[in-house]
Amino acid sequence: MEVRTEIEIAAPAAEVWRVLTDFAGYGEWNPFITAIAGDLREGQTLRIAVSLPEGRDLTLRPRVLRCAEQEELRWRGHFLFPGLLDGEHFFRLIEHTPGQTRFVHGENFGGVLLRLAGNSLNRAARGFVYMNEALKRRVEG
């Protein structure tokens, strides 16, 4: 199951990427992913703090699958162990005209608990939107 959101940001992809990968600044602007620590390289494990809207805070330890500067950041994590509830999170940046970037943010979910995770997935989807709007304000501001 894919949850996908998009927003237009009036800035070049390089500027969106700079803010997106400035993990030290997340606590200042990001209401959904409040902190990220780790080495942003493919194959490395990150430590991510997530605050679900109207939900609880989570700490995730996903592995970076793809880090293509100014194009895509993607990681994959699991709840407890692989196959239970898996998520492949992605951010894509598409600069379709100079100074205008479409930010695509989502996650592909799978696993045996997927059917039971409805409320959490709805909260996560709202969190994606909240993050997108905050990223737009931060980049354009």
C-alpha positions as CSV (number, residue, x, y, z in Angstrom):
1,M,0.0,0.0,0.0
2,E,1.4,3.4,-1.0
3,V,0.8,6.7,0.8
4,R,1.9,9.5,-1.4
5,T,1.8,13.3,-1.1
6,E,3.0,16.2,-3.2
7,I,3.6,19.9,-2.9
8,E,5.0,22.6,-5.2
9,I,7.9,24.6,-3.8
10,A,9.0,27.9,-5.4
11,A,12.7,27.1,-5.2
12,P,15.4,25.2,-7.1
13,A,15.8,21.5,-6.2
14,A,19.2,22.3,-4.8
15,E,17.7,24.5,-2.1
16,V,15.0,22.0,-1.2
17,W,17.6,19.3,-1.0
18,R,19.8,21.5,1.3
19,V,17.0,21.9,3.8
20,L,15.8,18.3,3.5
21,T,19.3,16.9,4.3
22,D,20.1,19.5,7.0
23,F,19.2,17.0,9.7
24,A,20.5,19.3,12.5
25,G,17.8,21.8,11.6
26,Y,14.8,19.4,11.7
27,G,13.9,20.4,15.3
28,E,13.4,24.0,14.2
29,W,10.8,23.4,11.4
30,N,9.7,19.7,11.0
31,P,6.6,18.8,12.9
32,F,6.6,15.1,11.7
33,I,10.2,13.9,11.5
34,T,11.6,15.8,14.5
35,A,15.2,14.4,14.3
36,I,17.5,12.4,12.1
37,A,21.0,11.2,13.1
38,G,23.4,9.1,11.1
39,D,25.4,9.0,7.9
40,L,23.4,9.8,4.8
41,R,25.0,7.2,2.6
42,E,23.4,4.1,0.9
43,G,23.6,1.1,3.1
44,Q,23.9,3.1,6.4
45,T,21.4,3.0,9.2
46,L,19.7,6.2,10.4
47,R,18.1,7.0,13.7
48,I,14.8,8.8,13.1
49,A,12.4,10.4,15.6
50,V,8.8,10.6,14.3
51,S,5.9,12.4,15.9
52,L,2.6,11.0,14.6
53,P,-0.2,13.7,14.6
54,E,-2.6,12.9,17.4
55,G,-0.5,9.8,18.0
56,R,2.7,8.8,19.7
57,D,6.4,9.4,19.1
58,L,8.4,6.7,17.5
59,T,12.1,6.0,17.0
60,L,12.9,4.2,13.8
61,R,16.2,2.8,12.6
62,P,15.9,2.4,8.8
63,R,18.6,1.7,6.3
64,V,19.3,4.2,3.5
65,L,18.5,2.6,0.1
66,R,19.1,5.6,-2.2
67,C,20.6,9.0,-1.8
68,A,20.8,10.8,-5.1
69,E,21.6,14.4,-4.5
70,Q,18.8,16.8,-5.5
71,E,16.7,13.9,-6.8
72,E,15.8,11.2,-4.2
73,L,16.2,10.0,-0.7
74,R,14.8,6.6,0.2
75,W,15.1,4.4,3.3
76,R,13.5,1.1,4.4
77,G,12.6,0.2,8.0
78,H,10.6,-2.5,9.9
79,F,8.5,-2.6,13.0
80,L,10.2,-5.1,15.3
81,F,11.4,-7.4,12.5
82,P,11.1,-7.7,8.7
83,G,7.7,-8.8,7.4
84,L,5.6,-7.7,10.3
85,L,5.1,-4.1,9.2
86,D,7.6,-2.7,6.7
87,G,7.9,0.7,5.2
88,E,9.9,2.1,2.4
89,H,9.9,5.9,2.8
90,F,10.8,8.2,-0.1
91,F,11.4,11.9,-0.9
92,R,11.6,12.8,-4.6
93,L,12.5,16.2,-5.9
94,I,11.5,17.1,-9.5
95,E,12.6,20.6,-10.7
96,H,10.1,20.9,-13.6
97,T,10.9,24.5,-14.4
98,P,13.8,26.7,-13.1
99,G,13.1,27.6,-9.5
100,Q,10.0,25.4,-9.2
101,T,10.3,22.0,-7.5
102,R,7.7,19.3,-7.0
103,F,8.4,17.6,-3.7
104,V,6.9,14.0,-3.6
105,H,6.8,12.4,-0.2
106,G,5.5,9.0,0.6
107,E,5.9,5.5,1.8
108,N,5.2,2.0,0.6
109,F,3.9,-0.2,3.4
110,G,3.7,-3.9,3.6
111,G,3.7,-6.8,6.0
112,V,1.3,-9.0,7.9
113,L,0.1,-6.2,10.3
114,L,-0.7,-3.8,7.5
115,R,-4.5,-4.4,7.7
116,L,-4.4,-3.5,11.4
117,A,-2.4,-0.3,11.0
118,G,-5.2,1.8,9.5
119,N,-5.2,4.6,12.1
120,S,-1.4,4.8,12.2
121,L,-1.2,5.0,8.4
122,N,-3.8,7.8,8.4
123,R,-1.8,9.7,11.0
124,A,1.4,9.1,9.0
125,A,-0.3,10.5,5.9
126,R,-1.3,13.7,7.8
127,G,2.3,13.9,9.1
128,F,3.6,13.8,5.5
129,V,1.4,16.7,4.6
130,Y,2.4,18.7,7.7
131,M,6.0,18.1,6.9
132,N,5.5,19.1,3.3
133,E,3.9,22.3,4.2
134,A,6.6,23.1,6.8
135,L,9.3,22.3,4.3
136,K,7.7,24.7,1.8
137,R,7.6,27.5,4.4
138,R,11.2,26.8,5.4
139,V,12.6,26.8,1.9
140,E,10.5,29.7,0.6
141,G,10.8,31.8,3.8
